Amino acid sequence: MKFLIGCVIVVGSVVSGYAIVGGHFEVLWQPAEFIIILGAAIGALIIGNPPAVLKNLGRAFIAMLKGPKYKKEAYLELLSMQYTLFKLAKAKGSLALEQHVENPEESDIFQKFPAIVSDHHALEFLRDYLRLVTLGTENPHEVEALMDEELETHHQENERMIAAIQALADGTPALGIVAAVLGVIHTMGAIDQPPEILGHLIGAALVGTFFGVFCAYGFFAPMAMALKNSLESETKFYLSIKAGILAHLQGYAPAVSIEFARKALMSEVRPTFEEVEEATQNLKAA
């Protein structure tokens, strides 16, 4: 919703400002210029990015529309899940986690937290490292190094999508100049025409420069920033899982382990200590 509101404000501001000075909107309708700029931009996008990135751009666009994937409630659910799993491991040993990790769809613990179970990538990340715990991995430094390597790969994959959209923002103004130059060349071929026709042709050529800059700074650059913010919230989700598991491996009590996990979160979505305590008390009562 925020993304759509921003787009409406961008378009509304430009259109209303142009209307106030008595602009002629019919001059702005130049399909040939739009085809040159957007077509070349899409072609450059295909040239510069591997198929995996192009495939994920659809997911990226949905992420931009929806905003950050995880809200405060999702983080609270994650902390509650980690508390439950760590409490079980402390009470009955790490092997007690195995049946839950291997069959989350049959686990009474995992089924209490549907938001986590429905998130395939986050669930796999959590299960992979809990599986190492059940297999006897006890060195938190080795697990941390492995987690950092996976998170770095995840970060690089996200950065490729952000860079692809940012490249659109960087290149579209230049493509607008290409369209404008082609328009000027076309105008030179009609130099013997009366001033009113030449004026229309020159105006049409300049629309290319306008459209390229407008798309770049009105849409593509903000889209790259919106995607970056959305993907950073996803990374914080994984970092919270990492902090909790590492604290558990270091022997801390479940309540302390999830406090490590809570502190890894951004302040605007971080549940308070009291909220986490209340959530985990409700779990214990159940």
N, C-alpha and C positions, 0 to 999 in steps of 0.2 A: 504493500500500500504506500509506504514512504517513497519507494522508487517511482511509482506512478504519479504521486503528488508532485514530486520534483520535476518530472517530465512536463507535466501540465504547466507548472510555474515557468519553466524555461521557455516553452513554446508561447505561452500566454504573454509573457513579458516582451518577447521579440515582436510578436504580431501586433500587440496593442501599441507598442512604441512606434512601429512602422505606420500604423493606422493614424496615430495622432498627428504625424507630420504630413499626412495626406498621400501616403505611398500607394502605388498602383500594384495591387496584388497579382493581377494577371501577368505582370512581367516576371514574377517569381516562379511561375509555373514553366519550368524548362526541363522536360523529361530527358532530353538528350544529355544535359549536364549531369542529371542525377544518375543516369546509367553509366556515364564515364567514371564518375567519382566512386559510387558504391560498387559498381562492377569491378573496377580496378582494385578497390580496397579488399573485396572478398577474394579476388585472385591472389593478391599479395598475402592475405591471411593463409590461404591454402599452400602457397609456395613456402612460407616461412615456418610452418608448424607440422609436426608429425601427426599421423592419423589419430593417435590416442588423444592428443590435445584437442583436435577438431571435434572428436566424438564427445569429449567432456565439456565442450563449450555450451552444449544444450543444458547440461546439468548446472553449469555456472550461471547461465541466464536465469534459470528457475531460482537458484540461490539468491541472485540479485533482486528478483521480484519479491521473494519471501523475506529477505533480510537474514540476519544471523540465525543459524539453524537451531541453536540451543538457547533456551530461556532459563530464568532462574529456577523454575520448577524442574527442568531436566537435570540441572546440576545437583539439586537437592535429592533427586531420585538416585543419581549416580553415587552420591556420598552415602545414602542410606543402603544401597546395594553393597558397596564396599564394606561398610560397617558389618552388615549381616554375614558376608563371606569371611571377613577377618575374624569375627567372633566365633564362627563355626570352626575355623582352622585353629584358633587358640584353644577351644574347648576339646576338640576331638582329633586334632592333628591335621596336617596338610592333606593327607590322603582322603580325608572326608570331603574335600572339595572336588575330588575327581568325578564323581557321578554327576555333579551339577555342571562342571565345566564341559564334560564330554557330551552331555545330553541336556542342553539348556531348555529345549522345548518340553522336557519332562521334569524339569527341576522346579520344586515348589518355591525355591528362593528366586530364581530368575523370573518366573511367571508373575511374581509380585511387582515387577518393574517393567511393564510393557514398553515404555519409551526406549529403554536400553535394548531390550530384546528385538525391537523392530528396526533398530539401527545396525545394519549388518556389519559395517566397517568397525564401528566402536565396539560392538560385541566381540568380533574376531580379535581385535587388539587386546581386549580384556582377557578373553579366554586363552590366547596364546601364552600370555605371561603367567596367568594362574596355572596353566598346564605345566610350565617350567617349575613352578613352586611345588606342585604335586609330584613331580619327577625328582625332587630332592635338591633343586637349585637353592642355595642358601647365601651365596655371595652377592650382596646388593650392588657392589661396584661392577661386577660382570654383567648383571642384568641391566644396570643403568647404561652401560656402554652399548649394549644391544638395542635398548629402547631408543637411545639417542640416534643410533644409526638408522633405525626405522623411521623415526620422526623427521630426521633430516631428509630422507627420501620422500616422505609424505609432503614436506615443506617444498621441496624442489618441484614436485608434480603440481602443486598448487601455484607456485610461482610461474610455471610455464603458461598456465591459463591466464594469469594476471598480465604477464608480459605480452601475450597475444593480443589482448584487448588494448593494452597501452600502446602497442605498436600501431594499432588502428588509429588511436588518437594522435600519435606522432606523425603518421603518414598522410592522413586525410587532408590537412591543409595544403600539402604539396600537390596532392592529386586535384584539389580544387584549383590550384594554379595551372595545372595541366589542362583542365577543362576550360579555364578562362583563356589560356593561350590559343587553344583550338578555336574558341569562339572569336578571338581577335583575327585569327587567320581567315576564318569564314567571313568576317566583316570586311577584311581587306579585299576579298573577292567581289564585294558589292560596293566598292568605294565610289562608283559612279551613281549610286542611288541618292534620292533626296534626303535631307537631314533627318526627317522624321523616321525613315526606315533605318538609317545608320544608327540613330539614337536607340532604337529598339534592339538592334543587333548588338551594340556595345553593352547595353543594359543586360541582355541575355548572357553575354560573355562574363560579365562581372558577377552574375548569379553563381557561377561556378566557384569563385573565390569565397563568396559569402557562405554557400552551402557546405564547402569543405571545412571552413573554420567553425561554423555553427555545429556541425556534427561532431567535430573533434572535441571542442571544449564544452559544448552543451550536453553531449551524451556519452561519447566513448571514454573520455578521461574520467568523468564521474562514475561510469560503470566499472572501470578498472578499480577505482578506490572502493566502491561498494562491494565488489567481489573480494577485494583484499580483506576488508573488515569482516565479511561473512566467513571467509575461510580461516581467519585468525581465531574466531570464536570456536571453530571446529578443532583447531590445534590446541586451544586451551582445554578442551574436553579431554583430549588424549594426555595432556600434561598433568591434569588432575588425576587420571588413572595411574600414570607413572609415579607421581608423588605418593599416592596412597600405597601402592604395592611396594615401593622401595622402603617406606617407613615400616610396613608390616615385616619385610625381610630383615630389617634391623632390630626387630623384637619389640617394637612399641605395642602398647595396648590398642585395641580397635578404635577407641575414642580418640586417641592421640594420632593414629595413622590417618584417620579421615580429616583431622585438623590440618595435617600436612597437605592433604589433597585440597581442602577448602582454601588454603592460603595461596594455591596456585592459580586461582580464578581472578578474573577482572572484577573490580569493585562493584560495577553496576549490576552484575549478575551473581555476585558471591552471596550465598545465604549467610545470615549471621550465625554466630556460635549458638545462640539460643534457639534459632530455627532448626539447626541441625540436631541439637540436643532433644528438642521436642519430637522431631521426626523419628529419631532412633529410639526414644522412649516408647513411642507408639508401636514400633516394631517389636520391642521387647515385651510389651503388654500382649501383643498378638501371639 
